[in-house]
């Protein structure tokens, strides 16, 4: 596919006679494939004319205009100004599709250029586009093959992540461990509260004497201070008028400190006395 960047067709009559319009055209590329974008450029060099009055009339035949024209002006410094007009065109329909195995030559309509002189009259010129052809993307043999030679991407591109999978997995593992530990802690606290509630309900159901005997028996496995307090409580519940109550109170606060066996003896005597 031969490129024709800067390919120019000048209007010889306009240049030879020193006419104020000197238009030229170019197509880039000059041999595109179907659906390729082509930049069509018309450059008009004006002298003694208003550059802003340059107008063009013409089409691109079977080609579709994608954008344009865009206009640029360049002052050459010798009293002449170059006005450049550009279009982006492409072959996008059946009217310009190549047939057979060769390219399809297309003669684009000529471009008519006009500009206004200082005295108000109009200068005109006609310019043609360079030779132009559309290349096919596949040959007839390729199109008729059982498996057309279409280009396709078979390699899977490498994945990209905002957060690396390993880092994310580690964060989730840590979060799961924290949540599990929190759940276990909450479970233990709930179990302890349930046990305390049951113990409180059990103690509330006991009589004062039964609670005092229970505390005394539990104090046998603790220190001497707990044994003294337990015996003191038992003495208050039994009352000082009771022989067992007085005995429990004296053992609680008299030296030496009460031993576990002494506490057990008092508890046994009280339980025996309370048994009908």
C-alpha angles and dihedrals in degrees: 000000000000116000119223101194108165093007104157137197112193127197099241095195092055093051096043094051094044090242115179092242120068107170127181135176140206138184123208112223103015095195106038127167123245111295093009115140114248125195111218113195129187117190118196118190109201129192123183089004136104106259090205091060096061110126132178130202123191145085140232101242113223093358120102119232109230097180143344170336099235114183128213128175127207122187108216094197096235097088092276128108126201115218112196120197120188134190131183111220136170142182104250105151141059094260091076102031112125116247126214120354098313134075122268116242115217126194107210118211115262120261118239115210128193137174136175122251124220090258091055098256122125127245116206137189138171123219131182129217121247120262109291135192138174119227121211120240093221133022124241090255092051093047091051096048119113089236109031114216094247119166114236137170110248100165115087109229116239112267122248126208135193087216122024112251092233092053092046092049091050091049091051091048091052091046091049091050091050092049091047092050090049091050091050091049092050090048093051092048091049091049092049092049089050092051092048090050092050091048091050091049091048092049092046089057092056126089118244091257092049090051092048091050090048092051091047094051091047090050091064089080095047137065128299093258091059091047091052092049092047092050090045091053091048090051092052092049093049092043131230091266090066117085091221090047092053091046092051092048094049091048090049098057105022123092135282103052114259115262124222089251092055091050090049090051092052092047091049092049092050093048090049092049092048093050110096 
